[in-house]
């Protein structure tokens, strides 16, 4: 199975379609994105733009989701910015980065946009510590 993102004129992902691998095979039995696009155009019409996405982010950096942006230059799907204060896009991962590094001590944290800091969470509860 392969995932394809339908993007609009602003390169925003509008939907995700799953295509059976058999619909991606060329005459030599090799998967090609173009064959998946041709298959989707037969079903949905040619007015849509389709871009293949990988579930594990092995290509195009991230698995496409509705609302993500497809960056043609980076050939990557970029997630929606989770918080207004997260203004740095990591060029290698195409993931938004917090202005403060998340502690790496094995504890659970959640971003506090008001304080612009990581708040420790009490395991098993929804309350803040």
MMTF fields as JSON, N, C-alpha, C and O atoms, coordinates in Angstrom:
{
  "mmtfVersion": "1.0.0",
  "mmtfProducer": "UNKNOWN",
  "numBonds": 515,
  "numAtoms": 516,
  "numGroups": 129,
  "numChains": 1,
  "numModels": 1,
  "chainsPerModel": [1],
  "groupsPerChain": [129],
  "chainIdList": ["A"],
  "bondAtomList": [4, 2, 8, 6, 12, 10, 16, 14, 20, 18, 24, 22, 28, 26, 32, 30, 36, 34, 40, 38, 44, 42, 48, 46, 52, 50, 56, 54, 60, 58, 64, 62, 68, 66, 72, 70, 76, 74, 80, 78, 84, 82, 88, 86, 92, 90, 96, 94, 100, 98, 104, 102, 108, 106, 112, 110, 116, 114, 120, 118, 124, 122, 128, 126, 132, 130, 136, 134, 140, 138, 144, 142, 148, 146, 152, 150, 156, 154, 160, 158, 164, 162, 168, 166, 172, 170, 176, 174, 180, 178, 184, 182, 188, 186, 192, 190, 196, 194, 200, 198, 204, 202, 208, 206, 212, 210, 216, 214, 220, 218, 224, 222, 228, 226, 232, 230, 236, 234, 240, 238, 244, 242, 248, 246, 252, 250, 256, 254, 260, 258, 264, 262, 268, 266, 272, 270, 276, 274, 280, 278, 284, 282, 288, 286, 292, 290, 296, 294, 300, 298, 304, 302, 308, 306, 312, 310, 316, 314, 320, 318, 324, 322, 328, 326, 332, 330, 336, 334, 340, 338, 344, 342, 348, 346, 352, 350, 356, 354, 360, 358, 364, 362, 368, 366, 372, 370, 376, 374, 380, 378, 384, 382, 388, 386, 392, 390, 396, 394, 400, 398, 404, 402, 408, 406, 412, 410, 416, 414, 420, 418, 424, 422, 428, 426, 432, 430, 436, 434, 440, 438, 444, 442, 448, 446, 452, 450, 456, 454, 460, 458, 464, 462, 468, 466, 472, 470, 476, 474, 480, 478, 484, 482, 488, 486, 492, 490, 496, 494, 500, 498, 504, 502, 508, 506, 512, 510],
  "bondOrderList": [1, 1, 1, 1, 1, 1, 1, 1, 1, 1, 1, 1, 1, 1, 1, 1, 1, 1, 1, 1, 1, 1, 1, 1, 1, 1, 1, 1, 1, 1, 1, 1, 1, 1, 1, 1, 1, 1, 1, 1, 1, 1, 1, 1, 1, 1, 1, 1, 1, 1, 1, 1, 1, 1, 1, 1, 1, 1, 1, 1, 1, 1, 1, 1, 1, 1, 1, 1, 1, 1, 1, 1, 1, 1, 1, 1, 1, 1, 1, 1, 1, 1, 1, 1, 1, 1, 1, 1, 1, 1, 1, 1, 1, 1, 1, 1, 1, 1, 1, 1, 1, 1, 1, 1, 1, 1, 1, 1, 1, 1, 1, 1, 1, 1, 1, 1, 1, 1, 1, 1, 1, 1, 1, 1, 1, 1, 1, 1],
  "groupList": [{"groupName": "UNK", "atomNameList": ["N", "CA", "C", "O"], "elementList": ["N", "C", "C", "O"], "formalChargeList": [0, 0, 0, 0], "bondAtomList": [1, 0, 2, 1, 3, 2], "bondOrderList": [1, 1, 2], "singleLetterCode": "X", "chemCompType": "L-PEPTIDE LINKING"}],
  "groupTypeList": [0, 0, 0, 0, 0, 0, 0, 0, 0, 0, 0, 0, 0, 0, 0, 0, 0, 0, 0, 0, 0, 0, 0, 0, 0, 0, 0, 0, 0, 0, 0, 0, 0, 0, 0, 0, 0, 0, 0, 0, 0, 0, 0, 0, 0, 0, 0, 0, 0, 0, 0, 0, 0, 0, 0, 0, 0, 0, 0, 0, 0, 0, 0, 0, 0, 0, 0, 0, 0, 0, 0, 0, 0, 0, 0, 0, 0, 0, 0, 0, 0, 0, 0, 0, 0, 0, 0, 0, 0, 0, 0, 0, 0, 0, 0, 0, 0, 0, 0, 0, 0, 0, 0, 0, 0, 0, 0, 0, 0, 0, 0, 0, 0, 0, 0, 0, 0, 0, 0, 0, 0, 0, 0, 0, 0, 0, 0, 0, 0],
  "groupIdList": [1, 2, 3, 4, 5, 6, 7, 8, 9, 10, 11, 12, 13, 14, 15, 16, 17, 18, 19, 20, 21, 22, 23, 24, 25, 26, 27, 28, 29, 30, 31, 32, 33, 34, 35, 36, 37, 38, 39, 40, 41, 42, 43, 44, 45, 46, 47, 48, 49, 50, 51, 52, 53, 54, 55, 56, 57, 58, 59, 60, 61, 62, 63, 64, 65, 66, 67, 68, 69, 70, 71, 72, 73, 74, 75, 76, 77, 78, 79, 80, 81, 82, 83, 84, 85, 86, 87, 88, 89, 90, 91, 92, 93, 94, 95, 96, 97, 98, 99, 100, 101, 102, 103, 104, 105, 106, 107, 108, 109, 110, 111, 112, 113, 114, 115, 116, 117, 118, 119, 120, 121, 122, 123, 124, 125, 126, 127, 128, 129],
  "secStructList": [7, 3, 3, 3, 3, 3, 3, 7, 6, 6, 7, 5, 3, 3, 3, 3, 3, 3, 3, 7, 4, 4, 4, 4, 5, 7, 6, 6, 1, 7, 5, 7, 2, 2, 2, 2, 2, 2, 2, 2, 2, 2, 2, 2, 7, 6, 6, 1, 3, 3, 3, 3, 3, 7, 6, 6, 7, 1, 1, 1, 1, 1, 7, 7, 7, 6, 6, 7, 3, 3, 3, 6, 6, 6, 6, 3, 3, 3, 7, 7, 7, 1, 1, 6, 6, 7, 7, 3, 3, 7, 6, 6, 6, 7, 7, 3, 3, 7, 1, 1, 7, 7, 7, 7, 1, 1, 7, 7, 3, 3, 3, 3, 6, 6, 6, 6, 3, 3, 3, 3, 5, 7, 6, 6, 1, 1, 1, 5, 7],
  "xCoordList": [0.828, 0.0, 0.879, 1.922, 0.438, 1.163, 0.197, -0.966, 0.673, -0.151, 0.167, 1.327, -0.88, -0.735, -1.511, -2.648, -0.868, -1.498, -2.036, -1.337, -3.277, -3.839, -3.593, -4.046, -2.866, -2.548, -3.294, -3.596, -3.582, -4.275, -3.267, -2.065, -3.754, -2.882, -1.861, -0.865, -2.104, -1.167, -0.261, 0.462, -0.312, 0.491, 0.116, 0.96, -1.141, -1.652, -2.331, -3.13, -2.009, -2.598, -4.085, -4.464, -4.915, -6.368, -6.929, -7.921, -6.297, -6.745, -5.607, -4.6, -5.79, -4.828, -5.573, -6.661, -4.996, -5.568, -4.562, -3.361, -5.065, -4.227, -4.376, -5.486, -3.247, -3.218, -2.525, -1.449, -3.144, -2.523, -1.22, -1.125, -0.229, 1.079, 0.989, 1.778, 0.059, -0.067, -0.373, -0.089, -0.952, -1.256, -0.077, -0.194, 1.05, 2.255, 3.323, 4.357, 3.074, 4.118, 4.231, 3.235, 5.471, 5.726, 5.851, 5.622, 6.208, 6.295, 7.368, 7.345, 8.317, 9.374, 9.08, 9.919, 7.878, 7.494, 8.081, 8.116, 8.544, 9.136, 8.093, 7.418, 7.975, 7.016, 7.48, 8.65, 6.523, 6.79, 5.649, 4.474, 6.018, 5.038, 4.095, 2.894, 4.624, 3.819, 2.668, 1.598, 2.877, 1.817, 0.688, -0.487, 1.047, 0.037, -0.754, -1.967, -0.078, -0.751, -1.702, -2.825, -1.268, -2.127, -3.363, -4.474, -3.177, -4.29, -5.282, -6.489, -4.776, -5.65, -6.362, -7.518, -5.687, -6.321, -7.472, -8.472, -7.344, -8.432, -9.654, -10.789, -9.419, -10.513, -11.128, -12.35, -10.28, -10.726, -10.726, -11.263, -10.148, -10.008, -8.65, -7.943, -8.301, -6.952, -6.826, -5.767, -7.877, -7.79, -7.049, -6.862, -6.626, -5.935, -4.443, -4.0, -3.68, -2.244, -1.999, -2.427, -1.301, -1.01, 0.489, 1.271, 0.893, 2.293, 2.349, 1.595, 3.232, 3.344, 4.003, 4.89, 3.555, 4.069, 4.454, 3.883, 5.407, 5.785, 5.293, 5.392, 4.77, 4.267, 5.362, 5.116, 6.569, 7.661, 8.568, 9.577, 8.214, 9.027, 10.345, 11.262, 10.458, 11.712, 12.008, 13.152, 10.982, 11.208, 10.195, 9.123, 10.547, 9.772, 9.617, 8.639, 10.611, 10.835, 9.768, 10.104, 8.485, 7.411, 6.244, 6.02, 5.511, 4.287, 3.267, 2.992, 2.715, 1.757, 0.502, 0.03, -0.019, -1.303, -2.076, -1.497, -3.386, -4.229, -3.769, -3.581, -3.592, -3.141, -1.643, -1.193, -0.866, 0.568, 0.791, -0.094, 1.965, 2.355, 3.397, 4.304, 3.257, 4.288, 5.218, 4.786, 6.497, 7.514, 8.226, 8.947, 8.021, 8.612, 10.133, 10.802, 10.682, 12.139, 12.796, 13.8, 12.223, 12.775, 12.295, 12.826, 11.299, 10.653, 10.253, 10.605, 9.503, 9.162, 7.767, 7.294, 7.125, 5.873, 6.22, 6.937, 5.705, 6.017, 4.764, 3.714, 4.875, 3.708, 3.224, 3.933, 2.005, 1.447, 2.274, 2.599, 2.608, 3.378, 2.526, 1.416, 3.036, 2.211, 1.942, 0.907, 2.862, 2.727, 3.29, 4.205, 2.748, 3.194, 4.664, 5.364, 5.126, 6.509, 7.532, 8.73, 7.086, 7.997, 8.235, 7.499, 9.261, 9.49, 10.633, 10.849, 11.364, 12.496, 12.086, 11.631, 12.261, 12.027, 13.37, 14.273, 13.501, 14.735, 14.85, 13.984, 15.894, 16.058, 16.306, 16.0, 16.858, 17.124, 15.873, 15.619, 15.096, 13.912, 12.617, 11.608, 12.641, 11.43, 10.38, 9.186, 10.838, 9.982, 10.2, 11.307, 9.128, 9.23, 9.923, 9.712, 10.75, 11.493, 11.059, 10.807, 10.981, 10.652, 11.797, 12.946, 11.502, 12.58, 13.483, 14.57, 13.03, 13.8, 13.839, 12.802, 14.993, 15.113, 14.322, 14.304, 13.679, 12.934, 13.927, 14.895, 13.706, 14.609, 14.689, 13.693, 15.864, 16.09, 16.437, 17.549, 15.458, 15.699, 14.739, 14.642, 14.021, 13.106, 11.737, 10.861, 11.532, 10.231, 9.34, 9.817, 8.049, 7.1, 6.933, 6.788, 6.96, 6.814, 5.806, 5.563, 5.234, 4.33, 4.683, 5.023, 4.592, 4.959, 3.955, 2.745, 4.456, 3.639, 3.857, 4.881, 2.91, 3.061, 3.079, 3.735, 2.385, 2.356, 3.727, 4.228, 4.328, 5.633, 6.803, 7.951, 6.498, 7.542, 8.559, 9.77, 8.02, 8.865, 8.194, 7.026, 8.963, 8.453, 8.003, 8.767, 6.783, 6.254, 6.242, 5.784, 6.748, 6.75, 5.329, 4.564, 5.004, 3.686, 3.833, 4.836, 2.814, 2.785, 2.295, 1.199, 3.089, 2.675, 1.314, 1.043, 0.465, -0.838, -1.925, -3.042, -1.63, -2.657, -2.636, -1.705, -3.664, -3.721, -3.344, -3.372, -2.99, -2.648, -1.181, -0.336, -0.908, 0.477, 1.137, 0.465, 2.442, 3.183, 3.626, 4.27],
  "yCoordList": [-1.172, 0.0, 1.245, 1.294, 2.233, 3.497, 4.63, 4.577, 5.645, 6.818, 7.939, 8.186, 8.611, 9.773, 10.926, 10.769, 12.091, 13.303, 14.114, 14.325, 14.564, 15.489, 16.882, 17.229, 17.688, 19.046, 20.065, 19.825, 21.205, 22.271, 23.215, 22.948, 24.314, 25.249, 25.924, 26.464, 25.898, 26.471, 25.408, 25.674, 24.199, 23.066, 22.58, 22.044, 22.761, 22.277, 20.93, 20.786, 19.946, 18.616, 18.684, 19.12, 18.242, 18.258, 16.889, 16.8, 15.832, 14.479, 13.511, 13.845, 12.3, 11.22, 10.048, 9.687, 9.463, 8.291, 7.153, 7.361, 5.943, 4.757, 4.048, 3.871, 3.645, 2.964, 1.615, 1.543, 0.55, -0.772, -0.752, -0.106, -1.456, -1.494, -1.975, -1.541, -2.849, -3.363, -2.253, -2.393, -1.15, -0.02, 0.932, 1.962, 0.583, 1.41, 0.78, 1.393, -0.451, -1.204, -0.856, -0.78, -0.647, -0.446, -1.805, -2.836, -1.817, -3.066, -4.015, -5.205, -3.499, -4.332, -4.744, -5.353, -4.403, -4.752, -3.854, -4.219, -2.677, -1.715, -0.639, -0.133, -0.301, 0.73, 2.107, 2.47, 2.856, 4.227, 5.129, 4.799, 6.266, 7.24, 7.648, 7.804, 7.82, 8.271, 7.315, 7.748, 6.027, 5.056, 5.221, 5.071, 5.526, 5.795, 7.047, 7.089, 8.062, 9.31, 9.068, 9.57, 8.311, 7.978, 7.23, 7.505, 6.295, 5.525, 6.459, 6.355, 7.367, 8.297, 9.257, 9.609, 9.684, 10.569, 9.866, 10.503, 8.571, 7.814, 7.773, 7.823, 7.684, 7.599, 8.969, 9.113, 9.968, 11.277, 12.381, 13.461, 12.141, 13.191, 13.849, 13.705, 14.568, 15.133, 16.528, 17.147, 17.027, 18.382, 18.44, 19.524, 17.29, 17.257, 17.013, 16.435, 17.472, 17.219, 16.205, 16.392, 15.125, 14.047, 13.924, 14.012, 13.717, 13.522, 12.302, 12.215, 11.37, 10.184, 10.535, 11.386, 9.87, 10.076, 8.721, 7.695, 8.718, 7.473, 7.505, 8.528, 6.394, 6.322, 6.547, 7.136, 6.081, 6.18, 7.393, 7.548, 8.247, 9.433, 9.111, 9.931, 7.932, 7.542, 8.357, 8.418, 8.979, 9.959, 11.078, 10.871, 12.246, 13.467, 13.847, 14.475, 13.443, 13.829, 13.367, 12.779, 13.616, 13.308, 12.67, 12.921, 11.85, 11.289, 12.416, 13.134, 12.562, 13.641, 13.451, 12.331, 14.552, 14.581, 15.788, 16.748, 15.724, 16.841, 18.106, 18.109, 19.165, 20.444, 20.683, 21.824, 19.633, 19.803, 20.562, 20.617, 21.138, 21.823, 20.983, 20.429, 20.893, 20.235, 21.315, 22.218, 21.217, 22.158, 21.526, 20.541, 22.095, 21.543, 21.629, 20.71, 22.698, 22.878, 21.837, 21.228, 21.638, 20.665, 19.243, 18.273, 19.118, 17.846, 17.169, 16.018, 17.918, 17.447, 17.917, 18.972, 17.094, 17.492, 18.124, 17.538, 19.324, 20.079, 20.157, 20.605, 19.719, 19.745, 21.16, 22.142, 21.229, 22.496, 22.924, 22.101, 24.19, 24.69, 24.508, 25.035, 23.761, 23.439, 24.619, 24.666, 25.555, 26.723, 27.939, 27.825, 29.083, 30.327, 30.619, 31.185, 30.232, 30.538, 29.623, 29.901, 28.553, 27.618, 28.133, 27.793, 28.953, 29.624, 29.01, 29.392, 28.06, 27.46, 26.126, 25.218, 26.032, 24.77, 24.084, 24.63, 22.879, 22.115, 21.707, 20.995, 22.141, 21.898, 20.428, 19.975, 19.684, 18.263, 17.405, 16.508, 17.68, 16.854, 17.465, 16.771, 18.76, 19.513, 19.414, 19.291, 19.468, 19.52, 20.867, 21.406, 21.404, 22.652, 22.392, 21.352, 23.336, 23.186, 24.229, 25.389, 23.769, 24.677, 25.657, 25.329, 26.859, 27.824, 27.411, 27.963, 26.439, 25.907, 24.395, 23.783, 23.79, 22.336, 21.597, 21.993, 20.53, 19.689, 18.921, 18.37, 18.871, 18.106, 16.648, 16.063, 16.076, 14.686, 13.869, 13.36, 13.755, 13.049, 11.885, 11.345, 11.501, 10.365, 10.702, 9.837, 11.916, 12.324, 12.827, 13.122, 12.921, 13.414, 14.923, 15.449, 15.606, 17.054, 17.472, 16.768, 18.63, 19.221, 20.703, 21.36, 21.207, 22.597, 23.543, 23.343, 24.574, 25.624, 26.874, 27.545, 27.185, 28.318, 29.656, 30.591, 29.764, 31.034, 31.339, 32.457, 30.343, 30.524, 30.273, 30.579, 29.711, 29.343, 28.404, 28.608, 27.361, 26.405, 25.037, 24.902, 24.022, 22.662, 22.423, 22.658, 21.964, 21.639, 20.132, 19.395, 19.684, 18.253, 17.791, 18.467, 16.614, 16.023, 14.896, 14.183, 14.743, 13.634, 12.41, 12.433, 11.336, 10.143, 9.614, 9.527, 9.264, 8.679, 9.667, 9.259, 10.972, 11.968, 13.031, 13.112, 13.826, 14.955, 16.254, 17.327, 16.149, 17.354, 17.701, 16.836, 18.972, 19.451, 19.296, 19.336, 19.122, 19.037, 20.406, 20.547],
  "zCoordList": [0.0, 0.0, 0.0, 0.653, -0.737, -0.809, -0.527, -0.927, 0.156, 0.451, -0.525, -0.853, -0.984, -1.852, -1.236, -0.791, -1.221, -0.709, -1.883, -2.874, -1.764, -2.755, -2.22, -1.13, -2.999, -2.551, -3.404, -4.573, -2.788, -3.506, -4.158, -4.146, -4.726, -5.444, -4.533, -5.014, -3.201, -2.238, -1.621, -0.661, -2.187, -1.724, -0.335, 0.383, 0.051, 1.33, 1.089, 0.164, 1.926, 1.794, 2.15, 3.238, 1.202, 1.369, 1.748, 2.471, 1.262, 1.581, 1.341, 0.716, 1.852, 1.674, 1.044, 1.493, 0.018, -0.633, -0.566, -0.735, -0.317, -0.289, -1.632, -2.134, -2.202, -3.493, -3.304, -2.711, -3.809, -3.76, -4.547, -5.591, -4.044, -4.703, -6.144, -6.983, -6.445, -7.816, -8.814, -10.004, -8.336, -9.213, -9.389, -10.054, -8.794, -8.902, -9.783, -10.047, -10.239, -10.924, -12.405, -13.124, -12.838, -14.262, -14.94, -14.307, -16.214, -16.982, -16.463, -16.778, -15.664, -15.087, -13.642, -12.978, -13.167, -11.805, -10.742, -9.567, -11.143, -10.214, -9.901, -10.797, -8.625, -8.229, -8.71, -8.589, -9.258, -9.709, -9.272, -9.435, -8.714, -8.258, -9.391, -9.17, -10.587, -11.73, -12.025, -12.452, -11.801, -12.046, -11.025, -11.362, -9.786, -8.764, -9.079, -8.872, -9.575, -9.948, -11.111, -11.106, -12.101, -13.238, -12.758, -13.212, -11.849, -11.29, -10.584, -10.798, -9.746, -9.022, -9.967, -9.733, -11.033, -12.009, -12.723, -13.054, -12.962, -13.58, -12.671, -13.143, -11.376, -10.41, -10.115, -10.087, -9.898, -9.399, -10.451, -10.203, -11.596, -12.593, -12.488, -11.49, -13.528, -13.614, -13.01, -13.111, -12.393, -11.835, -10.505, -9.952, -9.985, -8.694, -8.873, -9.865, -7.882, -7.836, -6.731, -5.592, -7.084, -6.146, -5.926, -6.873, -4.661, -4.293, -3.378, -2.409, -3.684, -2.847, -1.518, -1.452, -0.473, 0.873, 1.465, 1.096, 2.369, 3.044, 4.489, 5.168, 4.942, 6.311, 7.339, 8.391, 7.043, 8.009, 7.784, 8.472, 6.826, 6.558, 5.876, 5.895, 5.272, 4.631, 3.377, 2.927, 2.817, 1.763, 1.964, 2.534, 1.495, 1.672, 3.152, 3.557, 3.933, 5.337, 6.321, 7.349, 6.034, 6.973, 6.242, 5.058, 6.96, 6.398, 6.261, 7.222, 5.072, 4.831, 5.677, 5.877, 6.162, 6.873, 6.367, 5.861, 6.512, 6.091, 6.812, 8.028, 6.052, 6.6, 6.466, 6.569, 6.238, 6.022, 4.714, 3.86, 4.568, 3.346, 2.621, 3.241, 1.299, 0.513, -0.027, -0.744, 0.323, -0.135, -1.318, -1.163, -2.508, -3.729, -3.718, -4.189, -3.198, -3.182, -2.272, -2.641, -1.08, -0.137, -0.463, 0.076, -1.338, -1.643, -0.34, -0.082, 0.482, 1.823, 2.228, 1.807, 3.065, 3.703, 5.037, 5.848, 5.258, 6.467, 7.331, 6.87, 8.591, 9.484, 9.754, 9.532, 10.234, 10.71, 11.92, 12.775, 11.989, 13.133, 14.394, 14.466, 15.397, 16.556, 17.492, 18.156, 17.541, 18.424, 17.713, 16.897, 18.021, 17.389, 17.675, 16.836, 18.859, 19.242, 18.567, 18.618, 17.947, 17.272, 15.868, 14.943, 15.706, 14.426, 13.612, 12.462, 14.206, 13.507, 12.902, 13.597, 11.586, 10.9, 10.714, 10.08, 11.272, 11.12, 9.657, 9.147, 8.981, 7.552, 7.226, 6.123, 8.182, 7.94, 8.106, 7.302, 9.147, 9.438, 8.927, 8.8, 8.635, 8.279, 9.381, 9.108, 10.622, 11.795, 12.483, 12.477, 13.077, 13.813, 15.139, 15.762, 15.571, 16.814, 17.83, 17.504, 19.078, 20.184, 20.382, 20.086, 20.882, 21.134, 22.29, 22.461, 23.085, 24.21, 24.037, 23.779, 24.171, 24.017, 25.094, 26.259, 24.678, 25.614, 26.475, 25.95, 27.803, 28.673, 28.231, 27.804, 28.336, 27.927, 29.168, 29.306, 30.07, 31.334, 31.552, 32.653, 30.476, 30.569, 31.13, 31.165, 31.562, 32.104, 30.974, 29.878, 31.25, 30.252, 30.404, 31.507, 29.246, 29.247, 28.193, 27.212, 28.426, 27.446, 27.326, 28.31, 26.101, 25.849, 26.48, 26.363, 27.151, 27.745, 26.901, 27.034, 26.047, 25.124, 25.848, 25.39, 26.95, 27.688, 28.285, 28.165, 28.927, 29.571, 28.619, 28.941, 27.441, 26.465, 27.112, 27.027, 27.767, 28.472, 28.458, 28.092, 28.866, 28.974, 30.408, 31.343, 30.588, 31.915, 32.089, 31.215, 33.223, 33.5, 33.806, 34.493, 33.273, 33.526, 34.519, 34.533, 35.354, 36.293, 35.533, 34.974, 35.502, 34.767, 35.227, 36.425, 34.257, 34.555, 34.909, 35.225, 34.865, 35.162, 34.076, 33.274, 34.071, 33.148, 33.852, 33.249, 35.132, 35.888, 35.714, 35.483, 35.83, 35.75, 37.107, 38.137, 37.113, 38.368, 38.799, 39.839]
}
